[in-house]
Amino acid sequence: MSIRPIRVVGDPVLRTPCDPIGEITDGVRGLVQDLIDTVDDEGRAGVAANQIGVSLRAFSWNLEDHGIGCILNPVIVELSEETQDGDEGCLSVPELWFPRTRSAYARCVGTDVDGKEIELAGDGITARLIQHEVGHLDGALYIDGLERSVKKQALRQIRERL
């Protein structure tokens, strides 16, 4: 299919909770292929459907330990109490990275393009990606969960770039 342009902060589609995917149609199959094509680029770990302008619950990943894939209607079913700290970035908030605390381990379940149940789980970058991408599907950006002083700095930098 095609690599789709990424929507950036300020676009209302990023702040709208995505609709669940019902029937797997040719349109959904095309969306999955576009998500996979779009995430298959250097430096990209994940892309949520609303980041390419489609308000449906799906995201793709490109992770060393998990390869490239896509999950429909993902639901986080497990988060560790243990946390990880690290800088986080987002294609929709380009070229800006800020420290964000996340659960150290995350597990989500959903379906693949054939309607079969799949799971994506792990720690480190995998856990961060799951939480980040499901956040997108819920209409949130990673900057929403920043510590207050960091969030203030982030919003100022975003305003300066827009």
One Martini backbone bead per residue (centre of mass of N, CA, C, O) as a GRO file, in nm:
protein
  162
    1MET     BB    1   0.087   0.044  -0.030
    2SER     BB    2   0.165   0.299   0.215
    3ILE     BB    3   0.319   0.580   0.317
    4ARG     BB    4   0.212   0.779   0.573
    5PRO     BB    5   0.139   1.060   0.707
    6ILE     BB    6   0.203   1.240   0.998
    7ARG     BB    7   0.041   1.345   1.260
    8VAL     BB    8   0.028   1.641   1.456
    9VAL     BB    9   0.021   1.835   1.693
   10GLY     BB   10  -0.325   1.968   1.680
   11ASP     BB   11  -0.464   1.729   1.574
   12PRO     BB   12  -0.774   1.603   1.652
   13VAL     BB   13  -0.727   1.292   1.602
   14LEU     BB   14  -0.527   1.264   1.857
   15ARG     BB   15  -0.788   1.342   2.069
   16THR     BB   16  -0.947   1.088   1.963
   17PRO     BB   17  -1.106   0.826   2.027
   18CYS     BB   18  -1.102   0.516   1.906
   19ASP     BB   19  -1.251   0.285   1.717
   20PRO     BB   20  -1.357  -0.010   1.689
   21ILE     BB   21  -1.305  -0.309   1.526
   22GLY     BB   22  -1.489  -0.510   1.349
   23GLU     BB   23  -1.487  -0.584   1.063
   24ILE     BB   24  -1.274  -0.743   0.829
   25THR     BB   25  -1.180  -0.556   0.576
   26ASP     BB   26  -1.026  -0.417   0.314
   27GLY     BB   27  -0.978  -0.154   0.468
   28VAL     BB   28  -0.831  -0.282   0.708
   29ARG     BB   29  -0.609  -0.419   0.546
   30GLY     BB   30  -0.498  -0.151   0.435
   31LEU     BB   31  -0.429  -0.026   0.706
   32VAL     BB   32  -0.226  -0.238   0.797
   33GLN     BB   33  -0.031  -0.194   0.562
   34ASP     BB   34   0.020   0.106   0.621
   35LEU     BB   35   0.132   0.067   0.906
   36ILE     BB   36   0.369  -0.111   0.822
   37ASP     BB   37   0.497   0.079   0.614
   38THR     BB   38   0.529   0.325   0.815
   39VAL     BB   39   0.711   0.168   1.038
   40ASP     BB   40   0.921   0.084   0.799
   41ASP     BB   41   1.141   0.289   0.946
   42GLU     BB   42   1.385   0.453   1.053
   43GLY     BB   43   1.316   0.511   1.400
   44ARG     BB   44   1.062   0.322   1.413
   45ALA     BB   45   0.832   0.159   1.648
   46GLY     BB   46   0.544   0.320   1.618
   47VAL     BB   47   0.190   0.313   1.490
   48ALA     BB   48  -0.102   0.479   1.492
   49ALA     BB   49  -0.385   0.528   1.321
   50ASN     BB   50  -0.424   0.836   1.402
   51GLN     BB   51  -0.139   0.922   1.285
   52ILE     BB   52  -0.288   0.861   0.981
   53GLY     BB   53  -0.610   0.951   1.017
   54VAL     BB   54  -0.731   0.689   1.174
   55SER     BB   55  -1.018   0.611   1.390
   56LEU     BB   56  -0.870   0.326   1.482
   57ARG     BB   57  -0.793   0.024   1.663
   58ALA     BB   58  -0.452   0.050   1.577
   59PHE     BB   59  -0.114  -0.098   1.566
   60SER     BB   60   0.228  -0.069   1.500
   61TRP     BB   61   0.548  -0.249   1.481
   62ASN     BB   62   0.927  -0.204   1.534
   63LEU     BB   63   1.106  -0.469   1.674
   64GLU     BB   64   1.371  -0.654   1.741
   65ASP     BB   65   1.209  -0.883   1.922
   66HIS     BB   66   0.922  -0.865   1.713
   67GLY     BB   67   0.935  -0.707   1.475
   68ILE     BB   68   0.672  -0.683   1.248
   69GLY     BB   69   0.343  -0.539   1.330
   70CYS     BB   70  -0.018  -0.590   1.410
   71ILE     BB   71  -0.293  -0.453   1.611
   72LEU     BB   72  -0.624  -0.514   1.705
   73ASN     BB   73  -0.784  -0.408   1.965
   74PRO     BB   74  -0.611  -0.319   2.202
   75VAL     BB   75  -0.540  -0.455   2.538
   76ILE     BB   76  -0.447  -0.392   2.848
   77VAL     BB   77  -0.368  -0.665   3.093
   78GLU     BB   78  -0.063  -0.572   3.181
   79LEU     BB   79   0.112  -0.418   3.464
   80SER     BB   80   0.368  -0.314   3.627
   81GLU     BB   81   0.482  -0.168   3.918
   82GLU     BB   82   0.724  -0.142   3.789
   83THR     BB   83   0.954   0.100   3.671
   84GLN     BB   84   1.048   0.330   3.406
   85ASP     BB   85   1.303   0.537   3.283
   86GLY     BB   86   1.285   0.779   3.008
   87ASP     BB   87   1.311   0.880   2.704
   88GLU     BB   88   1.053   1.026   2.498
   89GLY     BB   89   0.891   0.991   2.183
   90CYS     BB   90   0.724   1.134   1.877
   91LEU     BB   91   0.598   1.169   1.564
   92SER     BB   92   0.374   1.391   1.672
   93VAL     BB   93   0.649   1.509   1.832
   94PRO     BB   94   0.888   1.632   1.677
   95GLU     BB   95   1.219   1.629   1.802
   96LEU     BB   96   1.107   1.542   2.094
   97TRP     BB   97   1.236   1.478   2.430
   98PHE     BB   98   1.111   1.311   2.732
   99PRO     BB   99   1.069   1.230   3.049
  100ARG     BB  100   0.918   0.898   3.120
  101THR     BB  101   0.705   0.716   3.310
  102ARG     BB  102   0.680   0.356   3.317
  103SER     BB  103   0.611   0.055   3.288
  104ALA     BB  104   0.828  -0.218   3.264
  105TYR     BB  105   0.564  -0.392   3.203
  106ALA     BB  106   0.372  -0.525   2.916
  107ARG     BB  107   0.033  -0.639   2.815
  108CYS     BB  108  -0.131  -0.725   2.507
  109VAL     BB  109  -0.448  -0.770   2.343
  110GLY     BB  110  -0.576  -0.909   2.027
  111THR     BB  111  -0.583  -0.883   1.674
  112ASP     BB  112  -0.551  -0.985   1.367
  113VAL     BB  113  -0.626  -0.974   1.027
  114ASP     BB  114  -0.765  -1.279   1.079
  115GLY     BB  115  -0.891  -1.277   1.390
  116LYS     BB  116  -0.660  -1.353   1.570
  117GLU     BB  117  -0.522  -1.396   1.861
  118ILE     BB  118  -0.297  -1.161   2.017
  119GLU     BB  119   0.034  -1.081   2.151
  120LEU     BB  120   0.200  -0.815   2.338
  121ALA     BB  121   0.519  -0.843   2.513
  122GLY     BB  122   0.718  -0.659   2.765
  123ASP     BB  123   1.002  -0.482   2.811
  124GLY     BB  124   1.093  -0.177   2.791
  125ILE     BB  125   1.026  -0.081   2.479
  126THR     BB  126   0.773  -0.255   2.465
  127ALA     BB  127   0.622  -0.132   2.704
  128ARG     BB  128   0.631   0.158   2.604
  129LEU     BB  129   0.483   0.113   2.336
  130ILE     BB  130   0.216   0.007   2.435
  131GLN     BB  131   0.140   0.256   2.608
  132HIS     BB  132   0.168   0.468   2.384
  133GLU     BB  133  -0.029   0.351   2.164
  134VAL     BB  134  -0.281   0.321   2.341
  135GLY     BB  135  -0.293   0.615   2.407
  136HIS     BB  136  -0.358   0.711   2.127
  137LEU     BB  137  -0.631   0.546   2.104
  138ASP     BB  138  -0.738   0.732   2.360
  139GLY     BB  139  -0.629   1.044   2.295
  140ALA     BB  140  -0.320   1.043   2.371
  141LEU     BB  141  -0.020   1.185   2.486
  142TYR     BB  142   0.283   1.157   2.636
  143ILE     BB  143   0.277   1.452   2.761
  144ASP     BB  144   0.043   1.408   2.968
  145GLY     BB  145   0.252   1.225   3.172
  146LEU     BB  146   0.418   1.443   3.266
  147GLU     BB  147   0.580   1.617   3.459
  148ARG     BB  148   0.501   1.930   3.527
  149SER     BB  149   0.774   2.074   3.453
  150VAL     BB  150   0.812   1.918   3.186
  151LYS     BB  151   0.544   1.990   3.051
  152LYS     BB  152   0.591   2.291   3.035
  153GLN     BB  153   0.840   2.269   2.853
  154ALA     BB  154   0.707   2.110   2.623
  155LEU     BB  155   0.486   2.315   2.546
  156ARG     BB  156   0.678   2.540   2.475
  157GLN     BB  157   0.834   2.390   2.248
  158ILE     BB  158   0.589   2.336   2.073
  159ARG     BB  159   0.501   2.629   2.024
  160GLU     BB  160   0.776   2.717   1.890
  161ARG     BB  161   0.735   2.503   1.639
  162LEU     BB  162   0.434   2.596   1.528
   0.00000   0.00000   0.00000
